[in-house]
Amino acid sequence: MKSSSRFLSVNFVWLALSGSLMAQTNFVRLKSFDFLGQTGSSPSARFIEDTNGVLYSTTFSGGTSNLGTVFKVNRDGSGYAVLHNFIRGGGDGRNPQSGLTRASDGMLYGTTPVGGTNDVGMVFKLNPDGSGYSVIWNFTALIGDGKNPQGELVEGSDAALYGVTQNGGSNNFGTVYKLKKDGSGYTVLRTFGISGGDGRFPLGGLVKASGTTLCGTTLGTQAGVGSTVYRLDEDGSNYGVLHSFTGNAGEGKNPQCTLTFGTDGAMYGTTKAGGTNAGTVFKINTDGSGYAVLHQFSLTEDGKSPLAGLVEGADGAMYGTTFQGGTNGNNLGTVFRVNRDASGYAVLHSFTGIGGDGSLPEAALLMASDGTFYGTTSSGEVKNFGTIFKLAGDGGGYEVVRQFSNSGGDGSGPQGGLTVADNGTLFGTTRNGGSNSLGAVYRLMPDGSGYSVLHSFSGLDGKAPWAGLLFGSNTMLYGTTHDGGRNNLGTVFRMNQNGSGYVVLYNFTGAAGDAGSPAAGLIEGGDGSLYGTTWAGGSAGNGTVFKLNKDGSNYAVLYSFLGSGGDGSAPWARVVEGGDGALYGTTYYGGNLNLGTVFKLNKDGSGYKVLHNFSAGRVDGAYPAAELITGSDGALYGTTSSGGTDSGGTVYKISEDGSGYLVLRSFVDNGADGYGFQSGLLNGNDGALYGTTYGGGSGGGGTVFRLNMDGSGLAVLHYLWVVDGRSTSSSLVRGSDGALYATAFSGGDMNMGAAFKLFSAAPASVFFTGIQFNQAGAQLTLSGAPSQTYRVEASSNLTYSNWDNVTNAMSDPNGLVQFLDANATNFPARYYRAMAAP
């Protein structure tokens, strides 16, 4: 036994249970496609999943017109339903070859390479229940326009859709294009084949590398000319070839996959050919360095000719499919696994095409929220129309408290975070949803129960709240809406905790120096007044700081930002009251280089001062979007959404007099620790800082982290995946149970956002002090602080996402917790970690 303050490794071995978790006996066929009955046939695209376990994809053929379908199916194979049958004529598309994208508005978007009004492809959208189907763009095949779109769409930082066409453009070698979700704003960003070394014929979709940078692959010619990995920005600038495939000396060629980001920040993909002439698995960094072939497929029992991209498993390895090859001599494809360091390659399943099995997989796998891998074969089964299959995997112990559905008047898109009332109830706002689809105020209990919508905004009473609520000293709730009100410039409102007594305290006018469009919430000052910011309005149109009484009287603009002469503009965050009674805040823009500022202002509007101008140099941050907090040392702490030594944003500190500015931590753009801050920090009871990142991490949806106040000891507490909720723009709050709570703007059920909670890592004074084995499992003893709630998790290895909850228990007056792990008999090795309320 090995014990420490954080982990307990129990190195007992159960020989009878040892072996691979991914054994071939775990392969299960879920659905066989049958041309009869118009169910669709020949699926060739990967799945996407909602957190109810429903999978969505397309079929190339089948359906009422044998031109393909959009379908859904549950993870156990039940509930199969065709959501749309593609038809000939009427401007509809046909024969989709790519999967779907669930965008931030909750709709599914996809493409067909042919069909549409000009028979060269189109872009479509529909709701997850199949309603609302419409063609939003028809490609024209005019000179310079793209045609034959391929690969999944990706939603950019500007909420537009980005995709590629295999052909078209000025050289007929394909294009990169963008399109708004309502079908407007179509723009060709890049035409391929401009120069001899340029890429040609993109088949794989785009991935968002960092910020506004997109990366993709081009297939090239059969000889490999134009086979590349490339990058460009969302505005079409900064195009560059990161790698040109040659097919020589074991290298791959002809990639037609969408790239995958690993938790190490590198990109991973496959090539159809090259290597030993059967294709490869490769990795490459986002700057083009570090290219390496991880595996060369052979022509015998190994897989051959991978057509699709990869997915990273919970164990950190890469999983994929090959279109051909395999151990059964039938050359019908495989599912494989390979570690990121090129070790551990294994064929997990070889398709046979007989006995209910499928054959010829063309699509990437999906690792579902339960850790299981799901995929499709384009052929096989008795009637040879393809299958859906799954392979066993493992999952994590993360708990989603509440998922928003955007149905039945529910809210969606929680952006402003949660507020804790004195009785422990949590309150929040959603930017969308509600009975009028204009946003809502909701409440729920810390265990996720008791969820209810307290108020649905109607427009005149405000709409689209961007910020969280304030729990006032009079126990009422106060908030702002970004839009709506009498002038559609937002409101300040008040309501009771049960939803009654809703009243608009102030309608912003935007006239004569008044404010408009508040993006941030309110604070209650020591004098009992309410203080807030608006990102627009004021005498110069660059935002304001304002105050008013809790009954709505005595509204006044305290300061109008100039946006010039070194002054800030567009504050996106609320202010904080410092130890000296003054107000402190940040502006997203303005300052000497228009990269934002930290400012100070007295509550009577006097004493305005810019304390810091962000410079975005190799050290400084840029574009602060979050509020400041006052640390236990009296200094101010904050975050920036970008900048720093690695362009991924920073955590910084500054004194109230503007001195001592210091970057405590620079995050790596698209890094495994997370990057980009839309939210502020929380003071932990252990003296550390806690926060969330907007993106990055192993799941791509951001992270929850802990950092010491001197910048040391960075620890990621949780990686956010789509199932968890992602793109957190709200700061953490501490609940009455000591857990940390926050909301995610997207992800969760139907990608409408989620509210989540977690415990933080236990302090160093916590130890595992004993273990006893019996037939029931392992009896463990933990020694920590008295009357402290601890969460204990266990894992069969030290993979980041493979921790399962064992117990949540409060220690006795002596600081002891005893618990039984009944699953300890099921693993060859067992590791434990303790987590406590921060």
N, C-alpha and C positions, 0 to 999 in steps of 0.2 A: 504494500500500500504506500502510496505517495501522497502526502497532504501538503497544502499550501493555503495561502489566503484566498485564492481564487478558484483553483481546480483541485479535484481529487481524482487520481487515476487508479482504477481498480483493475489490475492486470491479471485477473484470473482468466483461464481459458476453458472453454467448453468445446472439446474436440468434435463432439458429435454434431455440433451446430455450425462448425466453421464451413466456409465456402463462399462463393460469389452470390451477392444479393441479386445480380442480374442474370441468373440462370435461365437457360432457354425454356425450361418448363414454365416460366412465368409469362410466356407469350400468350395473349388472348385475343381472338378476333371478336370485334364488337359488332360490326355491321358489314354485310355483303351487299354490294350494289347490284341492282337488277334492272336491266333496261325495261322489262315488263313492269307495268304499274307506274311508269313515268317517275321513278324515284331519282333519276340522275345516274350517271355512270362515268367511269374513268376519272376519279378525283386525282388531280395532279398538283394541288396547292396545299400548303400547310394550314393548320388550324390556328385560330385564336380562341381564347377561352374567357368566359365570364366566371365570376367567383361562385356561381351556383353549379359549376361543373358543366355548363353547356358549352359545346364546341361549335364553332362556325367555320365554314369553308365553302368551296365551290367545286363543281364537277365540270369537266371539259365537254361532256356530252350527256345524253339522257334528258329526262324531262319531257314535257308535253310536245316539244318540237324537236327533240334530240339535239338541241343546241346548247345544252348545259343548264346548270342550276346553281342557286345559292341555297345552302341547307344548314340545318342545325341538328345536333344529336347530343344526348347526355353521355357522360363519361362511361356509363355502364352499357351503352348501346341502345338504351330505350329512348323514347321521345323523338325519334327521327322525323323531321318535317322539312319539306321543301318550302323555302321562303320566297323564291322567285324562279320562274321558268323563263329562260331567255327565248325570244320568239323572233322569227324572221320578219323584217318590215317594221314600219312604225318607228323607225329610229332606234330600235333596241339593239343591244350588242349580242354577240354569240361566242360560244366556245371559250369561256374564261380559262386562263392558264395560271393565274396568280391568285394568291390569297387575299383576304380582306384586312382592312385596317379599321380599328375602332377609334374614332377621333374624339376630341374633347367635348364635342356636342352630343356624344353618345350614339351617333349613327355609324353604320358600317359603310365603308367606301371601298370600291374596287374598280378594276378595269377589265375590258375584254380587248384582245388584240385585233379583232375584226368585228364587223358589224357597225352599228351606228349609221347616221345619215349618209356617210361617205364610204362606208364599208372598210375603213382603215382603223377602226377602234374607237372606244369611247370610255368615259369615266361615269360611274353610277354611284348612287347612294340609296340606302334603305334603312329602316329601323330594325332592331334585332328581332322584332316580332313579324317582320316581313312587310309591314305597312310602309307607306311613304316612299315607295320606289320611284326613282326618277333618274333620267340621264342628265348629268349636269355639264357634260362637255363632249362634243363630237370633234375628233381630229379631222383635218381637212385635206391633208396630202398636198396642199399648196407648197410651192417652192419655199423652203425655209421652215415649214411646219413639220412637227413630228408625226409619225404614224406607227401603228402597231405597238401600243404600250405594253410593257412587260414589268414584272416584279411588283411587289406590294408598294403602296403609297406610304409616305411617312409625313407626319404632321410636324411642321417647323416651329421655331420659336415664335413666329408671328401668326401661328394658328392656320397658316395656309398649308395646302397639300403639295408635296413634291414627288415627282416620279420620273421615269425614263421611258423613251420609246426606242424600240429596237432599230427602227428604220426612220427615214425622213430626215429633216434638217437640210441645210444647203448642200451637203455632200452625200445625203442618203445613208449615212452611217449611224444615225440615231441622235437623240437629243436628251437633255435634261429640261424639265418644264416645271412650272408652278401654277397653282390654280386655287382660288379661294373656294371654301366649302359650299358657297352658293352658286358656283359655276362661273363667277366673274374673275377678272384679273388674270386670265390665261397669258403666260409669258414663256417663251423659249429662252432658257438661261444659258444653254450651251449646245453648240452643234459639234458633234464628234468628227474626227478625221480631218481637222484643219491642217495639221502638219504630219510629217512622216512618222513621228513617234507617238502620235496621239492615239487614244483608244478608239475602238470601233465596235458597234453593235452591242450595246448594253442589254443584258437579259436579267440580271439581278437588280433588285430594288436598291434604294438608298438607305443609309443609316445616318443618324445624327451623331456626329463624332463629338462635338463640343460647341457650346454657344450657338453660333450660326453656321458651323462647318458641317458639310455633308460628305460622305464617302460612298464609293460604289465600285463595281467591277465592270469591265467590258469583255465580251466573249472573244472578239477578234476573228480573224479568218481561220480556216482549217489549219493553215500553216503556223498560226500563232501570231501573225502580224496584227497589232492592235489589241492584244490581250493585256489588260492593265488593271491595276488598282489606282483609282483617282480620287481627288478631293476638289471641292469648290465651296464657296460660301453661298448662303441663301439668296444673295442678290446676283449670283453668277460670277462674281469676281474671284480672284485668287485660285483659279483653276490650275491644277498641277497633277502630273502623273507621278504617283508615289512609287510604283513598281511596274516594270514591263516584263512580262513572262516570255521566256525563250524556249522552254521545253528541252533545253540542253542540259547535260550533266545531271540528270535526275530532277531537274526543275519542272514544275507544272506548266500547263498552258490551257487556254480556253476556259476560264472561270465563267460560270453562269449563275453563281450563287449570290445571295444577299449576305454581306459580311455580318459577323457576330462579334460583339465586344466581350472579352473575357474580364474576369474580376481583376486581372492584372493590368487592365487598360489597353492591352494589345488587341488587334483585330484578327479574327480567325476566319478561314474560308476553305473552299475546295476548288480544285480544277478538274474538269471533265477528262482531260488528257494530260500528257506529259508524264514525268517520272519514268516508270518502266513501261510507258505508253498505256497505262490504265488509270491515270489520274493521281492526284495528291491531296493531302491536307496541309495547309500552310498557315503561318502566322506572320504578322507585320505590324509595326508600330504606326501610329497615326501620322508621324512625320516621315514615313517611308523607310526608316531604319529597321534593323533587326529582322529582316526577312529570313524565314527558315522553313524548310520542308519538314513537317512532323511525321509524315507517313507517305510512302509510295505504294499504291495499290498494285497487286500482282495480277497475273492472268490465270491463276489456278484457283485454290480454295478461298483466297482472299476476295474482298469486294472489288468492284471495277466500275469506273465511270460514274463518280458521284455528280449528281446534277444540282443538288440543293445545298443550302448552308448548314450550319451547325447550331447546336444549343448546348450551353454549359449546364452540367448536372450539379446536384447539391454537393457532390464530392469534388467539384472543381475540374473534372474532366470534360472533354468535348464529345458529344454524341451526334451521330449523323447516319445517313443512309447512302447506299450505292445503288445505282440503277441496275447493274448487272453483277456478275460474279457470285461467289458464295460456295459453301462447303458441300452442297448437295449435288454438284455436277450439273445443275439445271441452268446456271447462269442467270438467275432471276432476281438477284439483288440481296442486300444484307442490311442489317442494323449494326453499327460498330461503335466502339469507344476508343478514345486515345487521350492520354494525359497531355497537358499543355507543354511538358518538357520532352515530348515525343516518346515517352515510355508507355508501357502498359497497353499497347494496341490489342484489341480483342474483337472478334466477331461475336455479337450477342445473339443474332438470329440470322439464319439463311432462309430466304423465302423459297417455297417449293411449288406454289401454284396448285397444289392438290390437297385433298382432305380438308377443304375449307380455308386453306392458307392463300394469301395473296401473292403477287409478284410485281416486279418492276416498279419500285417506289421512286417517285420523282420529286417528292416534297420533303422539306425539312421537318424534323420532329418538333413537337411541342412538349415541354416539361410542364405539366399541369400543376395546379396549386397543391395537389396531394403528393407531388414528387414523382408521379407516374409519367412515363413518356407515351405520347399518342402520335400516330402517324397514319398515312394512307398509302395504299398501293394503287397504281393506275390500272392494274390488270389482276388476273387470278380469280379464284373461286369458280364454282361450277359453270356459271354463265359468263365468266371472264370479264366482269365489269368493275372489278376493283374491290378493295376492302378498307375498313378502318381497323387499326390494331392498336394494342397497347403493350408496353413492357413495364415490369415492376420497377419502382424507384423508391426514394425516401423523401421525407418532407421535414419541415421545421415545426417548432412549437409556438409560433407567433399567433396571437389572438386578435382578431378584428372585433372591435366592440360594436360597431354599427356600420352598415353599408347603405348608401343612398340609392334609391331605385328610380327616381324621377317618374314615379307612377302614383296614382291615387292622391295627388296633391302633395307628394313628398318633395322635399328640397333636393337640390343637387349642386355640386360645385362649391363645397365649403372652403372658403378662402381665409376667413378671418380668425380661425382658432376658437378655442373654448374659454369660457369664463366660469369660475367656481363660485357658487353661492355659499352663504354661511352654513347651510344645511348639507353641503356636499353635492347638491345637484349641479349638473353641467348644463350650460346654455351656450348656444352658438347661432351663427347665421349661415345661410347658403346664398350664393350669388344668383343662382338660377332655381328653377323648380318652384314648388308651392302650387296652390290651386290656380294661380294666374301665370305661372312660369316666369315670375318676376322676382323670385327670391323669397326667403322665409326666415323666421326665427324659430328655433326648435330647442327642446330640452331632452335630456336623458340622464339616467342614473349611472354611477361609476361602473356598474357591472354590465352596462349596455341595455338594461331593461328600461321600461317606462318612456320609451321614445315617443314624442308627440310634436307636431307642428303647432306652435302657439300663435303665429301670425303669418299670413301670406300677404305679401305686398301687392297692391293693386295698381300702382303707378302714381296716382295723385297723392297717396300717403308715403311715397318713396318707392324705389325699386333698386335691385342689384346692390345690396350691401357688400362692400369689399372687406369690411373690417369686423372684428369681434365686438363683443358687448362690454360695457362697464357695469359692474355691480356696485351701485352707489351706496353711500353711507346710510341712506334712507331705505335700503334693501330693494330699490327699484332698479330696473335694467335700462341702460341708456346706450344709444348707438347712432350710427350714421348710415345713410344710403348714398351711394355714388351718383345715382340718377333719380329721376322721379321728383315728386313734389310739384308745386304750382308752376315752377319755371323749368322743370326737368334738369335741374342742376344739383339735385340732392337735397337731403334733409338731415336734421337732428331729431331723434324721436325718443320717446320714453314709454315704458309699459311695466305692468306688474309681472311677477314671476309666474302667475297662472295664465298669462296671455291677455288678461283684461286691462282696461284703462289705457289702451294704446292711443297716443297723441303725438302729433308733430309739433315739436317745440320751435323749430325754425325752418323756413324754406329759403335756401340760398338763391340769390337773385343774379349774381354776376354783374350787377350794375353799380356804377359810381364807386368803384373800388371794393365792392363786396366780393366775397369768396364764391367758389363753385366747385362741385364735383369732389367731395372729400373721399380720399382713398384710405384714410386711417381712422382708427377709433379714438375714443375720448379718454381723458384722465380726469380725476377729481383732485383739485389742488387742496393744499392745506387750508385754504380759505373757504372751501366748500363750493367753489365755482367749477364749471366744466371748461376744459381746454382741449383744443383740437387743431388739426391742420387741414388745408385743402391743397391739392396739387395744382389746381388752376385757380383763376380769378385773382382778385386783388388789383391794385392800381396799375401794376405792370403786366398782369396776366400770368404771373409765374408762381401763383400760390400764396397762401397766407397762414398765419397763426391767429386763431380767434378764441374768444371766450364768451360764455353766457351762463346765466344762473340755471339751477336745476329745474326751475319752473318756466324756462324759456325767455325770461326777461333779461334786459341789459346786454343784449348781443353787441359785440364790438370786435372789429378787426384790430388785432394788436400790432401786426407787422405784415407788410406786403413785400414779398421777395422781388428783388430787382432783376436777377438773372444776368447782371452785367457788372463790370467793375470789381470782379472777384466775389460778388454776392451769389448766394445759392438760388436755386429754383426747383420747383416741383417736389415738395416734400411728400414722400409716399408713406411715411411712418408717423406715429403719434409722438408727442413730446413726453419727456419724463421730468419730474420735479427733482432737482438736485438737493444735496444736503444744505445748500445755502438758500433754498427756497426759490431759486430761479428755474426757468424752463430750459431744457436742453433737447436738441433734436438733430436730425440729418435732412439734407436735401439730396435727391437722386441726381440732379443735374446742377449746373452752375459752378461757381468757383473759378479759379484762374484758368483751368483747362476744361471746364464744363463736365467734370467727372464727379461732382458732388462736394458737399461740405458737411462739417459739424458746426452747429451754431449754439449761441446762448442768448436768452431773452428774459428780462424780468417780467413778472406777471402783470405789471401795469403797462407793458409795451416799451419800456425804456431799456437802455443798456444793451441793445442788440450788438452782437459781435460774432464774426466768423472765427471759430477756434482752429479749424483745420481745413485746408484745401487738398482734396485727394489728387494725386499726380499720376497714378497708374504706371509708375516707373517699375523697375525690377523688384522693388520692395513694397511700395505703397499699394493700397487697394483702390477700387474705383466703383462708383455707382452704389452707394449705400441705400438699401431699400427697407431697412428694418430699424426699429426703435432701439435706443440706448438703454442700458441698465446701469444702476449704481452698484459697484462691487462693495464687498465688506471692507475694502481698504479705502473707500471714498472716491476711487477713480471711476470713470465712465468706461463701459465696455460695449463694443458693437461689432457688426459684421458688414462686409461689402459683398456685392453680388459678383464681382469679378476683380481683376487685378491681382497683385501679389506676384511673387517670384515665379509662380507656375500658372498664372492667369485664371485660377479657379476660385478666386475670392479669398478674403482674409477674415481673421478675428483680430481685433485691435483694442488698445486701451488708450485713454487720454485723460489728463487731469481736468478738473472743472475750470481751471484758468487757461487751458489750452496748451499747457506745457506737457512734456513727457510723452508725446505721441509715440506709440510703439506697436508694430505688427507682431502679434504673438504667434500667429500660425498662418502660413500660406497654403492653400489647398491646391491640388493638382487638377487642372482642367480635365474633366472626364475621368478623374482618378477614383481608385477603389475606396478612398476615405470619404468620397462625396465631394461635391463642388457646387458653387453658386448659392448664395444666401438670399432668400426672400424673407427670412424671419430672424428675430433677435435671439438673445441668450437668456438663460435662466440661472439664477444663483442656486447652487445645490447646498443642502445642509452640510455636506462634507467639505465645503469651501471651494469646490470646483465649479466650472461653467458647463452648462448643458445646452445643446442646440440641435438644429436640424439643417440638412443641406437640401437644396431643391432638386439636384440631380446627382448622377454618379452612383458609386457603390456597386456591389456585385449584382444587384437587381436592376440597376439603371434608374431607379425611382428616388434616389437620395438616401440619406442615412440619418440616424440619431447618434450623436456623439457626446463624449465627455472630454474636457480639457482643463488642465490645471490653470490657475490664474497667472502663472508665470510662462505659460505657453507650452509646458512640458506635458507628457503623459497622455497624448491623444489616444483615445480608445473609441472604436465604433461599437455602439451598443446594439444596433440593429440595422440591417440592410433592408430597405423598403423595396418590395416587389409590387407588381401590378395588383396582385391579390390583396396586399396590405393596404393599398392606397399609396399614391406617389405624388411627387411634385408638391411637397409641403411648403406652404407660404405662411404658415402660422407658427408663432412661437409656442414653446412648451409651457404648460402650466402644471402646477402640483395639485393633485386632488386631495380630498380629505382623507383618502386611504394611503397617501404617500406616494402613489404611482404618478407617473408623468403622462399627461394627456396632450393630444394635438389633433389637428385635422389635416387631411390631404385633399388637394383640390381635385385630383383625378384618381383613377384606379378604383379598386374595389368593385362592387357589383355594378355591371354595365358601365364602368369607367366614369361614374358620377361622383366619385369621391368617397372618403371614409373618415371616420373618427377612430382613433386608436389609442391604446395605452401601453405602457411598459414599465418595468422596474429597471433600475440602473445597477451597475456592477457593485458588489458589496465592498465596503471598506476593508482595509488591510487587517483589521482586528477580527475578521471572521475566519474560523478554521473548521475543517472537518476533523473531528477528533476520534471517531470510532466507526468500525464496520463489523458486522457479524453476518455470516451466511447461514441460511437454512433453506428448506425446501420451498418456502414461500417467496424467497428472493434475498435481497440484501437489506439489513437494518442498519441505517446510518445515523450518526449523531453529529450535529453542527453546533458550534459554540460561537455566539456573537453577542450583540447588545441585548439587554433585557427588553422585553415587550416590543420587539421589532418584527415587522412582517418581512419574511424572506420567501423568495421564489427560488426553488432549486430545479435545475435543468440537467439532463443527462444526454450523453452522446456515445455512440459506439466508435467514433473517431473524432478528431479535432477539426473537422470541416466546419466552416463558418456557419452554414445554414442547417446543420444537422442536429440541433439541440431541441430536445423534447421536454415539456414541462412534467416534472415528477410530483411536486407539491407546492402549495402556497400555505405557509403556516407562520403563526406568530410564536416567537420564542417565549419561554417562561421567564419568571422574574430573575432567574439565574443566567439567562441568555442562551438556554439550550433548546434545540429543536431535534426531535427524533422522528424518523419517518421510514417507511418501508418502500423500497423500489421493487415491485413485483416483477418487473420486466428484466431484472438483472440476470435472470437465467437464460435470456434469449440472445445474448451477445457474447462474442469471444473476448471483448474488452469493453470496459465501461468507464467513462469520464464524467465528473460532476462539476458543476459550478454553482455558486450561490449569488443571488441578486437581492438587493434590499432597496427600500425606498430611499431615494437620494435626499 
